Amino acid sequence: MKIDIVSIFPSYFDPLELSLLGKAAQNKIVDVEVHDLRSVTTDVHKSVDDTPYGGGAGMVMTPEPWGAMLDSLMGDDSWLIVPSPAGVRFSQSLAHEFSAAAHLVFACGRYEGIDQRVMDHYGERHRVLEVSLGDYVLNGGEVAALAMIEATVRLIPGFMGNPESLVEESHESGLLEYPSYTKPRSWRGLEVPEVLLSGNHEAIRRWREDQSRERTSRVRPDLLGD
Ligand code: ADE
């Protein structure tokens, strides 16, 4: 998979070099490139924003630099992802969809967002998705893009050493994951649940399923749809 990221703060993406994502890049599972939007500006101030038509607070990112940058990046099978608090909610199922794409381009806006015509223009030829990380407002799309990229890349076949660990994690079944325990058996007076020491695989499976349901109904009843 190829991932291009466009931002006026390219160093936000330095952490992508670290840990598992860095390894995925080394293994050629994913090729990530970060582009500075200001590199395509033509004025001395390298400006990328202006006041909003119709008035209002804040600044809007102008379409010209986005057009110049995205024309050079978008190909036939490219998806344009625009992190925005006004987008559809990011989810594990969207991460699965992203992980099957050949080319993702993340357009990270700052200020009050990007001129709507940029999304409309590329939407005529490409899959364009405005995507929100959650119901809160960040200063820009960079942190949201990092989160979406991490959630996506770990789903690409060959990324996880043990792909089975993907199956049981939170949100894959629509439920939250059951609690996990390891050694020692007793820690500060707290014991590992007896059933996990029983060796009875069917009893363990049932206990974990019950724990998943109980936890989901306690902390995320919305996921159960009741
Ligand atoms: N940009 C600002 N806030 C955001 C959010 N909640 N999700 C995605 N992008 C954003």
Boltz pocket constraint, residues with backbone or C-beta under 6 A from the ligand:
constraints:
  - pocket:
      binder: B
      contacts: [[A, 83], [A, 84], [A, 85], [A, 109], [A, 131], [A, 132], [A, 133], [A, 134], [A, 135], [A, 136], [A, 137], [A, 138], [A, 139], [A, 140], [A, 141], [A, 144]]
      max_distance: 6.0
